[in-house]
Amino acid sequence: MPAVSKGDGMRGLAVFISDIRNCKSKEAEIKRINKELANIRSKFKGDKALDGYSKKKYVCKLLFIFLLGHDIDFGHMEAVNLLSSNKYTEKQIGYLFISVLVNSNSELIRLINNAIKNDLASRNPTFMGLALHCIANVGSREMAEAFAGEIPKILVAGDTMDSVKQSAALCLLRLYRTSPDLVPMGDWTSRVVHLLNDQHLGVVTAATSLITTLAQKNPDEFKTSVSLAVSRLSRIVTSASTDLQDYTYYFVPAPWLSVKLLRLLQCYPPPDPSARGRLTECLETILNKAQEPPKSKKVQHSNAKNAVLFEAISLIIHHDSEPNLLVRACNQLGQFLQHRETNLRYLALESMCTLASSEFSHEAVKTHIETVINALKTERDVSVRQRAVDLLYAMCDRSNAQQIVAEMLNYLETADYSIREEIVLKVAILAEKYAVDYTWYVDTILNLIRIAGDYVSEEVWYRVIQIVINRDDVQGYAAKTVFEALQAPACHENLVKVGGYILGEFGNLIAGDPRSSPLIQFNLLHSKFHLCSVPTRALLLSTYIKFVNLFPEIKTTIQDVLRSDSQLKNADVELQQRAVEYLRLSTIASTDILATVLEEMPPFPERESSILAKLKKKKGPNTVTDLEETKKERNSDVNGSTEATLVNASTVSTPSPSADLLGLGTAPTTNSVAAPASSGSLLVDVFSDTSAAPASLAPGSEDNFASPDLSSNEQVVSEEPADAVHDADELFHTFVCKNNGVLFENQLLQIGLKSEFRQNLGRMFIFYGNKTSTQFLNFTPALICSDELQASLNLQTKPVDPTVEGGAQVQQIVNIECISDFMEAPALNIQFRYGGTLQNISVKLPITLNKFFQPTEMAAQDFFQRWKQLSSPQQEVQNIFKANHPMDTEITKAKIIGFGTALLEEVDPNPANFVGAGIIHTKSFQIGCLMRLEPNLQAQMYRLTLRTSKETVSRRLCELLSEQF
């Protein structure tokens, strides 16, 4: 950088700053600033032309005044004029003023862009550096449109100086992060990779940051960087090498570059054998150096050394292919668990959570269980205790489940309020997942409600009800246990709910004991009645009518309660209606009718717990429950979208002993009014209306936990192949905002889906489950696309086995490539013979345009600027419609994220509105999309506005999203 001469000291600026600092009051400061602003304004408007020094000085004063918090509404043109100066200091001040004060909507942006172009073309490295810094600091979409094609050329040009290359790489990185769709991939991508071999530390560090970000979105373009990164990393960490030895930081060679190279390698699967051996050697060297005594006692040395170590461990975990390295990494982290530095303990716990998901290192992680439990009890920092809870959850298996659950319950009594709900969810999941003896499970959940009842969500007690009803061997024990628990003077309302439900179903199993006679059971429950909320009272009324059927001897007592004014004239309409109807039912119905209407609930369909979905929703993506799924996604050639979709992790975790992958084990049906409508599924529909039971749950109600009625969409079986698409529009629309679930189900066949999409590529796994005990013969699924759809969507499938055994399941993979935008969905036609009869089923396959969204984060200013640019009538589609579902804010957010756009917080002036942005990727082109959803709670209506550059896309997206609300 050129030296600043004496004349550049700007004495007038120094005097002005001194005056401001010497002001005794705010009023005096404002008075001095107003005086200076008037003087500057008169100088700028005067007839006498100002020289470059004066302009620079006055622009500097304006910049200082702005930084004090005052608005500046003039001087922008003078700052732009400084850009044309040949003096470094004047040009520098001009660029500084523009970077801070000029926004992308300014009328001067064209003049600024011209000045920047001139400096970039000047080949003066100092001026080029200033221009690149300005582009990166402003980072607007207009800057990206103007210079995104020019900067890569500067970056890979052979005559560009090192300092300019470094600035160009960081500038391009900034533009790609703000406007990825405007940075073109081209010939420069293969040349920029070779900057990893550059001898200048600044250039190779900046290039590594750029390549890492680009490789996350375009891995194939930069896969040649793997071998170069391994080679460079090897030269850095090998002590015999002199590569970049001048950049040793507190005895650690080039730590920042080492970390970035290790992070770049995490964008790819393990390299080919030739590079893998070299990389393994590097990682072993890093682990060996961690065992060496520190070469300095200064904190900078340990920070640099540990930064490289933790990034190396992250790479080992990512590759998950070297058992020796994984165990060594675990042992190294285990040493940090008792380190005096809090940050190291935190990072060690966090990394071990990930290691626990690997089959190679899980056992090694378990050896540290006592240390982790001790950290849970003694650690002073709440964030470290939370990571300890996460690690215990991750290392839990059948061998240590009871110990870990017991420790979590002990900790729960003194845990911080902010993490109690999360611990409750984890205890409930572990207790269910690893329960060998279900009496232990019942005890654990009831203990959980006793200790932290306020934090036990409905999903937890719903689940214990499902399990107790489905398992005959635990029903009597559960009834006895809840009866004893309810005898406590003060018990939580959730315990009353569980007790009311279980005693209403199985109270007869303990009625033979005089200590738990029918009247005692009733009096015990009714003693809690007046303390409970309305939904719990409604449930207890249903329990009472169940008692009328179970225990006729207390029928009169129950009728007296139902007949009381407090029930028949209750202010709450739900309680009043139940009391009236139950009283009338008990009075006029015969014993047989009562027994039929109020008989025991049939077993619920086997399906995975909704508690996992709740935990994932609470923790967000990349949590412990997602580790295995994330690992699969990373190693897959078609990765899943990065959107925060609330999908149950059950497909990758070990199911409970009674679990059935697609719920094919049909529950036995009985002659009950409350028989569930279908067998349900483990592929949880987090957006369905039946995912949460109504508040007023009644024993004997089919809505308590029943799954959606999938069988109602059954195709009429006939010998002639059906031409019409199966009428499953309702189920089809539920897949617009999710990727996993049950697409179709009847008495014979269940079709489940699991899909993942990234940019214009996708992969869909279709599971066909035979629900009968008889073979399906000539089983032939086929995808049917119109000519128009074939031109826009490329689908490739593999044939499946033509014979599907009874109770078996087969899988078919569909690879998807979006060529251009499309309006309709392909059809899936399935033909097979069952019992000699030809069956034909046709359903729509939920491949919709929004699946190819990539979410785009935008600031409020950028969003509304782009919104105004897409203001022509052909670019906007608006729909005003009545809400078809409850207008819940969290569900709406989840649906918008599931739709594929980024949910932009604090962008819309009205906080009740939702705005989103995303880019639809096709092979032919990319389409930016902006979305705004305005709910009207009073009118129970929505107004949805979508703006894209293509009218047909706007209309299609509007149709798809409108169906979700």
N, C-alpha and C positions, 0 to 999 in steps of 0.2 A: 504494500500500500504506500503511495507517495507520502513523503513527509509533509507535515503542515508547517507552512512558513509563519513568521511572526505576524504578518498582516492578517492571517486567518484567525487570530485570537478573538475577533469581534468584541471589542471593549464595550460597545454600546449594549450588547446582549448581557455581558457580565454585570454592568451597572444596573440594568433592568432587573435581573435576577436578584441582585443584592438588595434593591429597593423593595422588592416583593417580600423577601425574607425578613426585612426590618419592619414591615408593617405590624402595628400593634393590634389591629382588629381586622375582622373580615370586611368591614365597611371601607377601611383604609386600603385594603388590598384591591377591592373592586374599583374604588376610585382611581387608583394608580393604573390598573389594567385598562379602564375605560379611556383614560388619558392617552395611554400608549396606543390603543386601538385607533383612536381618532388621529393621532400623529401618523401611524402607518397608513391609514386610509387616505389621508391627504397626500402622503408621499407617492402612493400608487396612482392617485388620480391627477397629480400635478403635471404641469406641462413639461417639466424637465425630465429627460430620460434618466432612469436610474442605472448605475453601473452594476456589474454582476455581484460585487461585494455587498453593496447596499441591499440589493434584492435578497441575497442570501441571509443577511443579518435580520431583515424584517420578516422573512419567511420563518427563520429560526424562532423569532419572538412569538409569532403566531402559533407555532408548534408548541412552544412552552406554555402559552396561555391555554391552548386546548388541553394539554396534559394536566393543567390545574383544574380542569373540569368545566371550562367555559366554552360556549359554542362559538365556532368560527364560521362566518358566512362569506368571507372574501379572501383573496390572496391565492386562490387555486391556480389562476391563470399565470401569475408570476412564478409559482412553483413549477408549472409546466415549462415556462420559458427557461428556467434554470437547467432543464434537461438537455438543452441544446448547447450549453456552455462546454468549452474545452478544458475547463479547470475541474480537477477532481473534487475539490471541496464543495464547489457550487453545485455540481451534478449530484454529489452525494446528498446534500441537503434537499435538493429537489425530489430525489427518489424517496428520501425519508418522509417528507411531507405527504407525498402521494400515497405511500404505503399505509400511513396512519389515517389520513383524512379523506381520501377520495374513495368513494364507493363505486360499485360496478354499474350503478345507474347514472353516473355522472355524464354530462354532455361532453366532457373533456376526454372521455375514454379513448376516442379515436385518435386525438392528438397525442395522448400518452403512448398508445400502441405504436404510432409512427416513430416517436422518439426512441422507444425500446427497440424497434426494428433497426433503426439506424445504428444504435449502439451495438446490437448483436452482429451487424454486418461490418462493423468498424475493424474487427479483429484485434482491437485494443483490449488486452486481457482485463485491465482494471475496469473499463467501461462495460465490458461484457458481464463481468461479475456483478456490478451494480444493477444492470438490467435484469439478470437472472434472479437476483435477490428480490427485486421488486415484484417480478412475476410470481415468485413463490409466496411472498408475504401477502399479496392481494389474493391470489389463488382463485379468482372468480371464474365462472363459466366462460365469460367473454375472453378472459386471458387465455383460457385453455383452447377456445376456438381459434384464437389468433396465432398461438405459438406452439401448440401441441405437436404440430408437424415439423416445426423448425428445430426445436430443442434436441430431439434424437440425432439429427444430423450433426449438430455441434458436439454432442457427446461422443460420437464414434469417429469424428474427423481426425485424421492423423496429425494435423498441425495444431490442434487445440492444446493449450497449455494445461498442466495438471490442475491448477487451481480452478480453471474454468470448467474442466471436466467434472470436478467434484461438485461445483455449484450447479452444473447442468443436470447431473444425476439427481441431486436433491430437489431441484426445481421440477423435474419430470415426475418424481415421486409424489410431490405435493399436488400436481395437476391430476395425476392418476387417482389419487385418493378422493379428490373433490369431484372430478368428472371423468370416471373411467371409460365412459362410452366415447369420449372425444380423443383419447390417445390411441393413434392407429398402431396396430402391430404390423411390422413389415420386415424388410431386410436387416434393419438395424438390430433386431432382437438377437440374431445369431452373432453379431459383432460385439454387442454390449456384454455378452457373457465372457468374452476374453479379457474384459477389464479386471476380472478376478486375478489375473496374472500380473497386473500393473505393479510397479515397484513403489509407487507413491501411496502411502498409507491412507491419505484422505480420499484418493480416487477409489481404491479398492473397497474401503469401508462404505462410502456412499453408494458405489455400484452394488455391493452386496445387499444393502437395504432396499434398493430399487428392484433388484432381481427377485428378492424374497417376496415382495408384495406382488410383483407381476406373476410370479410362478404360482401363487395361490389361486389365481383366476385362470391362468393359461399355462398349466403344467407342461404340456407337450412342447410349447415354444421354447422352454428353457431347460429341458431335461439334460442337455449337454453340460449344464452348470454343475451337475453332481460330481463328475470326475474332477473338474477343475477345483471345486470347493474342497474335496477330499485331499487333493494334492497340496493346495495352499495351506490347509489346516495342518497337514502332516509336517510341512516345512516350518510352521510356527511352533508346534508343541514339541518337536524333536529337539533335544538340547544340542545335538551336534550341528544343527543347521544355524546359519547366520542370517536367515531371511528376516528382515524387519527387526534386527537386533537393536537398532537405534530407538525402537519404539517400546522398549521394556518399561513397564509401569510398576514400580515397587517390586522388582524381581519377577514380574509376570509378563511374558512376552505378548504384546499386542492383545490385551484382554478383550477390548471392544470388538475388534475384528474377529477374534475367535468365537465370541458369543454369536455374532451375526452369521458366521459361516455354519455354526452348529444349528442355528435356527433355520437357515436356508435348507439344510439337509432334511429337516423335519417336514418339508413340503413334499417329499418323495418317499417311496418305499425303499427298503435296503438296496444298495447298489449292486452291480454285477460282481461276481466272485473276485475279479482282479482288484477292483477298488474296495471291496468289502474288507479284505484282509488288511489293507492299509488303514482303513477307517477304524477297524477294531483295534489295531495297534495304537492309533491316536487316542481312542477312548481309554484303553488300558493305561496309557502314559498319564492321562489326566487323572485317572483314579489313583495311580501310584503316587503322583505328586501331592495329592490330597493327604496321603499318609505321612509325607515327609514333615519334619519339624519346620515351623514357619521361619522364613529367612529374615523377617522383620516383625517387630512387635506393633507396628503402626496399623491402624484400622484399614488404611487404604490397601495394604498388602492382602489382608484377609478378605476384604470385600471383592477385590479383583479376582483372587484365586477361587473364591466360592462362586462367583458369578459364572466363571467358565465351568466349574464343576457341576453346578445345578443345570446348566444348559446341556452339558454332556449327558447327564442322567436323563433329562427330558428326551434326548435323541435315542438313548438306549431303550427307554420305555416306548417311544414311538415305534421303533423297529420291532421290538418284542420278538426277537429271533435268536438272541444269544443268551442262553441260560446262565452261562458263567458271568457275563457282564451284568445281567439283571440281579443276580444274587450279590455280586460285589457292590453294586449300587445300593442295594438294600442295606447291606452291612455298613456302608459308609454313612448312609442317612441315619441308621440306628445310633451311630456315635454322636450325631448332632442332636438327638432327642433330649440329651441331658446337658447340652451346651449352655453356657451362661448367657449367651446372646439370644434375646427373645426372637429376633427375626430369623435366625438360623433354625430355631426349634419350629417356628411356624412353617418355614419352607420345607423342612424335613418331613413334617407331618403331611403337608399338602402333596409332596412328591410320593410319599409312601402310599397315600390313598390310591394313586394311579398304579403303582407297582402291585398293589393287592389284587388288581383285576387280571394280572398275568398268571397263567398256569405255571410258569417257570419260577416265579418269585413269591407266589402266594404263601407258601409254607415258610419261607424266610421272613416274610413280614410278620407272620403269626408269632415268631419267637420273641417279638418285642412287645407282646400284649401287656405284660406287667408294667413296663415303662410307660406305655400309653395310658393305662388306667391310672397310674400314679400322676401323670401330667393332668389328667382330668380332675383329680382331686386337689392338687397343690398349685397348679398354674394360676398366676395372678391375672394374666391378660385374657379377657373373654374371647378374643378372636383365636387365640391358640387353643383354648378349651374347645371351641367349636370345631377346629380342625381335628382335635383328638376324637371328638364324637364321630366325625366323618370317617376317620381311620378305623375306629372300632366297627363301624357299620360296614366298611369295605372288607375288613379282614374276617368278618363273621362267617362261620360255616357250621355244619352240624356238630363238630367236635367242641366248639367253644361257645355256642349260641346261648346256653343258659347262663354262663358266666358273664358274657358281654351284656345280655339283657338285664341281668341283676345289677351290674355296675351302672348301666344307664339309668335304671330306675332309682338307684341310690342317689346318683348325681342330680336327677330331675327334681328332687326335693329342695335343692339349693341352687338350681341352675338359674342363669339370668333369664328374665322374662322374654327377652328378644329371641331366644332360641328354644324356648320350651315347646312350642308347637312343632318345630322341626324334629326335636328329640322324640316327641310323642309319636309322630308318623313313623320314624325309623324303628322305634321299639315295636310298634304294631306290625310293621312289615316283617321284621326279623322273627317275631314270635310266631307269626303265621307261616313264614317260609320254612323255618327249621323246626316246627313243632312235630316231634315224634309222638309225644303224649299230649293229646288235646286237652286234658285236664290242666296241664301246665299252661297251655295257651289261654284257657279261660281265666285261670288265676292271674296270669300276667296282665290281661286286658282290664280285669276288674281292679287290680292294684294300680294300673295306669290311670283309670278314672278316679280312683281315690286320691292319688297323689296330685294329679294335674287335670282335674275334671274340666276346668275352664278352657283348656287347650286341646281337649279331645274333640276333633271335628266329627261331623255326622258320618263321614265315610268310615271312621274307625268303628263306631258302634253298629253301623249298618252291617259291617263285615263280620263282626262277632256273631250277630244274629244269623247271618247266612250260614256260617260254619256250624253253629250249634244245630240249626234245623236240618242241615244236610248230613249230620253224623249222629246216628242213633246211640252210639256208645258213650256220648258225652252229655246227652240231654238231661238225664237225671242228675248228674254231678253239677251241671250248670244251674239247674233249678235250685238245688240245695245251696250252692255257693252264693247265688244272688239273694236268696232268701236270708241267709245269714248276714250278708253285707248290708242289706236294707235295714237291719235291726240297729245299725249305728244311729246315734241321736241326730247326727248331721251327715247326710250323704248327698253327693252331688246329683244334680238333676239328670245328667246323662246316665247315672247308675239307676235312677228311677225308671228311665226309658227302657234300659236293658232289662231290668227286673220285671217291669210291666209286660214287656213282650214275651219274655221267656216263661214267666209264671202263667201268663194267659194261654200259652201253648202246652206247657209241660208241668204245670202246677200239680196235676193229678199224680205225677210220679213220686211226689214227696208227701202227698196228702194222707198217707197211711200212718205217718208219724204224728202222734198227738201234739208235738211241739210245732208242727207246721200243718195243722188241720186247715180245711178250706176257709173257715171263718177267720182264723188267725192270719192266713195269707191275705184275705180281703181287707181286714182291718189294718194290717201293716201297710198295704199299698194306699189305702184311703187316708191313712194318717199323713201321707206325703202330698195328698191331692192339693190342698189349699196353698202349698208352698211353691207349686210348679207353674210354669208358663202355660199359655193356652194350647200350643201344640202337644205338650206333654199331657195335659189334662184330657185332650181328645184321645190320645193313645190309651190312657188309663180307662176311659169310658169303654173303649173297645175291649180292653182286658176284662172289665166287669161283665160285659155281655158274653164273653167267652166263658167266664166262670159260671154263668147261668147254665151253659151246656155241660161244662165239666162237673159242676157241683150243684145239682138240683136242690140240695138241702139248704143252700143259702140264697135261693132265688128270691124269696120274700125280702130279705135284707137288702139285696141289690136293687130290687124294684123300688124300695122305699127311698134309696139314695137317688135313683133316676127320677123319681116322682117329686122330689123336693123342689121348692121354688127356686133354689139357687141353681138348679139345672134346667128345669123347664122354662124358666124366665130369665135365663142367662143373657147378659148383654151381648155376648159373642155369638154370632149366628151359627158358627160351626158347632160349638158345644151344645147350643140349644137344639139344633137339628139332630145331632147324635142322640141326645138324651130322649127326645120325643120318639125317634125311630126305634131305638133300642128298647125303650119301654114298651112300645106297641108290639114289637117283634116278640118280646118275652111273654106278652100277655095273650096274643091270639094264635101264635104258632104252636103247632103240635110238637111233641118231643122229636119225632122223626124229622120234621122240617128244620127244627133248631139244630139237630145233629148234622144235617146236610149243609146248612148255611154256615154253621160255625165250626165245621170240622177242622182238624189240624192242618196247618199249612203244608203243602207238598214240598219236596226238596227244591231248592232253587237251582237253576241251570248252573253248571260249573263254568266259572269264568274268572279271569284274573282280577285281583283286587284293584279297586279304583284309588286306593291309598297311594300307589306308586305314581299315578298320574298327578295326584295332588302334590306329592313331594317334589316331583319334577317341575310342576308349575311354580311352586314356592321357591325352589332353588335356581330355576332358569337352566339354560343349556349347559352342557359340559360339566355335569355334576357326577357324583359317584354312581348314581343309577344309570348314567349314560355311557360309562367308560368303555364297556365292551362294544356298544353300538358305535361309538365314536371311532374306536380302533378299527372296526370293520370298514367304516366309511373312508378312513384315511387310506387304507390299503386297497380300496376298490378303484377300478379304473373309471367308474362313473360315480362321483361322489354325490352325497345328498346335499340338498340346499342348506344354506347357513341360517335359514329362518328359524325363529324360536318356536317350532311347532310342538304342541303339547301332546306328544305321542307316548303311549305306555311303553316302558322298557321291557315288558314281559317277553318279547320275542327273542331277547338275547340273555335274559337271566334264567336261572334254574327255576322252573315252575314248581308249585307245591305238589306233594305226592298225588293229590287227587285231580291235578290240573289236566286239561285236555286241550291240545293246541288250538283247535278251532271249535271247541265245545261240541265235539261230535257225539260224546256220550250223552244221549238224550235222557233227560230226567224222567223217571217213571211218572206217568200221569195218573191222577185219581179222579174220583167223581166229585171234585171240589169246585165250588164257584170260583175259588181263588187260584185255579191252576194257571201257571205261567203260560204266556202265549207261545213262546218258542224256547229253543234250547240255548240261545245266547251264544256268546263268543268271548274268547280271550282278547281279541283285537278290539280294545276298548274305544267306544265312540265318545270322545270327551266333549263333543258338541251336541250330542243328542239330548232331547228334552227329558229323557228318562235316566240320564246319568246320575241325577240326584233325586232322591225320593222326596215326595211332598212333605211339607212341615208337619202336617197332621197325619202321622203314620198310624194305621190301625192294624192290629193283628187280624189276619184273615183278608186283608185287602190285596188285590193282585198288583196294585201299583207300588207296593213297598219297595221291592227290589227287582221287579220283572224287567227283562230286557225288551227292546223294541219288537214289535210283532213282525218279524221278517217273513213269516210264512204267509202273510196276507198278500204278498206279491207273487204268489205261486203261478207258474205258467201252466196252462191247460195242456195235459199230456194227450198227444194224439199220434196216430200212425203217419199222418202227413206232416212234413216239415213246416214249421210256422214261418210265415213271411214277416209278420210284424215284430218290431222290437219289444222285448218284455217290458211291461209297464211298471218300471221300478224307478220312476222319476224322483220320488222322494228320497230313496236311498242314494241315487246318483248325485243329487244335489248336496247330500251331506259330505260327499268326497271332494267338493270344490275347495274346502278349507282344511282338508286333512288328507293324509296319504295312506293310512292304514285302517282296516275295518272289514266288516262283512258286507259284501256287495249283494248277495242273493242267498235265499235259503228256502227250501221246501222240505217235504218229508223225506226226499231221496238224497238231495244234494245240497251242500253248502259251498259257496264260493267266497274265499277271503282274499284280500289284496294287501300287499305291502310294496310301496313304491318309493323311489328317490329320484330327484331331478337336480340337474346342475346346468345352468345356462341353457343351451338348446338340446341337451341330451337327457335321457331319462332311462330308468330301468324299473320294470314292474314285475313283481313276483305274484303269480296267481296260484292260489291253493284250492284244489278241488277235493272236497271231503265226501266220501261215501258214507251216508248216515245209516245205511241198511246193513244187514248181515249177508247180503247177496252180491255177487260180482256184478260190476258194470262191464259189458262187452262192447267192442267197437267204439270205445270212448274217443270222440274226435272233437276237440275244440278248434274253432277257426275264427280268425279275425276278418271282419267284413268292412271294407271302406269304399265309399263312392269314388268315382274318378277324380272329382274335385279334391276330396280329402287325401287321396293317394299322392297328389301333386304337392300337398302341403305337409304331409306327415309320413315319415318313413318308419314302418314297423317291421321288426324282424323277430320271429319266434322259433323256438325249437319244438319238435313234436313231442308228445307225451306218450307214456305207455298206454296202449289201447285197452288194457285190462286193469280195472281198479278193484282191488279186493274189498270185501265187506269190512267196513270200519276203518279202511285205510285212507290215506291222503296222498295225492300226487301234486307236484309243483311244476309250473310252466313259467319260463322267463321270457319277457317281452322287452327287447331293446328298442328305444324310441329316439327318433331324431326329428326335431321340428325344422322343416325347410322354410316355411313362411306361415303367416297367420292363418288360422282356420276357424270355422264357425261351428261345425258339427263334431260329434264324438263318434269314434268307431264302435261297431257292434261286435259282441262276442257271441258266437253261435255254437252251441254244444249239442252234439247228437250222441246217443248211446242206447244200448239195448238193456232193459231191465226186465227180467222174467219173461223174455221173449217179446216184449213190446218195445217199439221204437219210441224213445223219448227225445224231445227237442226243446231246448231252452235257449232263449235269446235275451241278452241284456246289453245295455249301453255300458261301454268301458269308460270309466271316468278319467279320460285324458283330455283336459281342457286347456285353453290358451294360458290361463294364469299359472299353470304348473311351471312355465318357463320364465317366471319372474326371477329377477335378482333384486333383493331389496337395496334401496339407495338412501343413505342418510343425507339430509340437506338441512342447512340453517334456514330460519324463517325468511330472511331476506332473499336467499337464493330460491326458495320455494315459490314465494309470491311473484318474484321476477319471472320465473319460468311459467308460472300460472298465467301471467298477463300475456306472455308470448304465444300461448296456446289458446287465444281468445276468439278465434274465428268460429262461426257456427258449425262448420264441418268437423272441428276438432273436439267439440264438447257434446256430451250426452248427459242429460239430467233425468232423474226419475224420482217422483214423489210417491211414496207408497205407505200403506198401513203396516204397522209392526205385526208380524205373525208369531213372534216369540217375546218373552219378557225382555224389557229393555234394560239389561244388566251391563254395566260399564265394563267389567272385567271380561265377560264373555265376548262383548263386542270387540275389545282390544285383541283377544285371542283369535277371533275369526279374521280380523284384518291382517294380523301377522300370518295366520295360516293361509290366507289368500295369496300371500307372496310379497306384498309390499312392506317396506319399512314403516313402522308406526312412528310418526314424527311428533315428539312431545314438545309442548310449549311453543308451537308454531302458530296455531290459529288463535286470534285474539279472544275468541270465545272458548274457554277451557272445556266446555261440554262437547265441542265438536271434535271429530277425529280426522286427521289428515295423514296421507301416506304417499310414498313415492317408490317407484321401482322401474326396472328396465326389462322388457320382454326380449329374450334372446331367441332369434331364429338363425338359421344358417345363412339366409339371404340378407338380413338387416336386423337392426335393433330398434325398438320402439320405446321411448320414454313415456311413462304414465304417471299422472298426478291424480290423487283421489281425495275427495272431501265428503265426509258423512256428517250430516247435521240432524241430530235427534230432537224431537219435540215430545217431551215426556207427557205433557198435558194432553196433547192430541193423540198420543201413541202413534206417531208417524215419523218417517224419516225422509230426508231429502238427500239423495246421492248424486254427486256430480263427478264425472270422470273426464279428464282431458288428455288426449294423446294426439300424436301427429297424423293418425289415420282414423277415419270415421268408423269404419267397420270394426276396428279393434275396440274403440271406445264403446260402441253399442254392445258388443259381445261381453266385454268385461262388466258393463253395467248390468246386463241381464244376469250374469253369473252371481255377482255380488248381491244384487237385490234379493235373490232367493234365500240368502242366508239370514236375513233379519225379519 
